Amino acid sequence: MCLAIPGKILTIQEADSLMDRKGQVSFGGIVKEVQLGFVPEAHVGDYVNVHVGFALCVIDEIEAIETLRIYEKMNSLQKK
């Protein structure tokens, strides 16, 4: 089992090879470069689930926000 984190695509760098397609993705304000080769249908503004630097699928914005809210709640419980 893996844990994928939702993030919002800010920019996309197209490439000759699909597997070289990358983009800047925001995870609650932290921006990382992510491999977008597995999600050729993704566009700027879309949310994607990311695992170890690879976007695995495009997800609905509401689902992404709800997932981030749950992760935040889990994190706050650990701090108590």
SEROTOR-901895 format. One record per residue (C-alpha): residue number from 1; residue in three letters; x, y, z. Coordinates in Angstrom, 3 decimals, always signed. Example, Ala and Ser with C-alpha at 12.3 -4.5 7.8 and 13.67 -1.06 7.14 Angstrom:
% residues 2
{rec 1; ALA; {+12.300; -4.500; +7.800}};
{rec 2; SER; {+13.670; -1.060; +7.140}};
END
This chain:
% residues 80
{rec 1; MET; {+0.000; +0.000; +0.000}};
{rec 2; CYS; {+1.224; +3.517; -0.727}};
{rec 3; LEU; {+0.296; +6.955; +0.486}};
{rec 4; ALA; {-0.380; +9.497; -2.242}};
{rec 5; ILE; {-0.713; +13.171; -1.397}};
{rec 6; PRO; {-3.004; +15.473; -3.399}};
{rec 7; GLY; {-1.467; +18.564; -4.931}};
{rec 8; LYS; {-2.510; +21.282; -7.362}};
{rec 9; ILE; {-0.620; +21.673; -10.642}};
{rec 10; LEU; {+0.765; +25.201; -10.982}};
{rec 11; THR; {+2.838; +24.829; -14.150}};
{rec 12; ILE; {+3.566; +22.153; -16.743}};
{rec 13; GLN; {+6.761; +21.687; -18.753}};
{rec 14; GLU; {+5.934; +19.727; -21.887}};
{rec 15; ALA; {+8.646; +17.496; -23.335}};
{rec 16; ASP; {+9.315; +15.389; -26.428}};
{rec 17; SER; {+8.860; +12.221; -24.395}};
{rec 18; LEU; {+5.695; +11.767; -22.320}};
{rec 19; MET; {+7.776; +10.426; -19.440}};
{rec 20; ASP; {+9.802; +13.649; -19.373}};
{rec 21; ARG; {+6.670; +15.775; -18.790}};
{rec 22; LYS; {+7.056; +17.581; -15.461}};
{rec 23; GLY; {+5.327; +20.293; -13.517}};
{rec 24; GLN; {+5.351; +22.375; -10.381}};
{rec 25; VAL; {+2.761; +21.086; -7.910}};
{rec 26; SER; {+1.644; +22.829; -4.719}};
{rec 27; PHE; {+1.018; +20.795; -1.585}};
{rec 28; GLY; {-0.600; +23.323; +0.722}};
{rec 29; GLY; {+1.939; +25.993; -0.191}};
{rec 30; ILE; {+4.982; +23.730; -0.517}};
{rec 31; VAL; {+5.881; +23.519; -4.218}};
{rec 32; LYS; {+7.712; +20.510; -5.653}};
{rec 33; GLU; {+8.640; +19.343; -9.142}};
{rec 34; VAL; {+6.565; +16.288; -10.045}};
{rec 35; GLN; {+6.737; +13.809; -12.919}};
{rec 36; LEU; {+3.464; +14.082; -14.914}};
{rec 37; GLY; {+4.073; +11.366; -17.509}};
{rec 38; PHE; {+1.436; +9.039; -16.035}};
{rec 39; VAL; {-1.286; +11.706; -16.306}};
{rec 40; PRO; {-1.144; +13.098; -19.860}};
{rec 41; GLU; {-4.705; +14.400; -19.402}};
{rec 42; ALA; {-3.666; +16.692; -16.515}};
{rec 43; HIS; {-3.750; +20.473; -16.963}};
{rec 44; VAL; {-2.678; +23.484; -14.920}};
{rec 45; GLY; {-5.181; +23.890; -12.073}};
{rec 46; ASP; {-5.957; +20.172; -11.818}};
{rec 47; TYR; {-5.356; +18.209; -8.633}};
{rec 48; VAL; {-3.265; +15.044; -8.822}};
{rec 49; ASN; {-2.377; +12.318; -6.325}};
{rec 50; VAL; {+1.418; +12.174; -5.997}};
{rec 51; HIS; {+3.556; +9.343; -4.651}};
{rec 52; VAL; {+7.379; +9.622; -4.491}};
{rec 53; GLY; {+7.438; +12.416; -7.055}};
{rec 54; PHE; {+5.099; +10.825; -9.612}};
{rec 55; ALA; {+1.537; +11.990; -10.252}};
{rec 56; LEU; {-0.540; +8.811; -10.375}};
{rec 57; CYS; {-3.998; +10.140; -11.226}};
{rec 58; VAL; {-6.048; +13.299; -11.621}};
{rec 59; ILE; {-8.579; +13.744; -8.823}};
{rec 60; ASP; {-11.583; +15.941; -8.190}};
{rec 61; GLU; {-10.890; +19.235; -6.382}};
{rec 62; ILE; {-13.431; +18.468; -3.640}};
{rec 63; GLU; {-11.848; +15.056; -3.020}};
{rec 64; ALA; {-8.380; +16.638; -2.894}};
{rec 65; ILE; {-9.419; +19.313; -0.397}};
{rec 66; GLU; {-11.219; +16.774; +1.802}};
{rec 67; THR; {-8.187; +14.462; +1.777}};
{rec 68; LEU; {-5.876; +17.343; +2.742}};
{rec 69; ARG; {-8.287; +18.287; +5.556}};
{rec 70; ILE; {-8.183; +14.718; +6.902}};
{rec 71; TYR; {-4.356; +14.622; +6.753}};
{rec 72; GLU; {-4.228; +17.962; +8.597}};
{rec 73; LYS; {-6.580; +16.641; +11.283}};
{rec 74; MET; {-4.467; +13.496; +11.683}};
{rec 75; ASN; {-1.352; +15.641; +12.039}};
{rec 76; SER; {-2.953; +17.810; +14.720}};
{rec 77; LEU; {-3.943; +14.679; +16.687}};
{rec 78; GLN; {-0.301; +13.506; +16.717}};
{rec 79; LYS; {+0.819; +16.805; +18.259}};
{rec 80; LYS; {-1.448; +16.381; +21.307}};
END
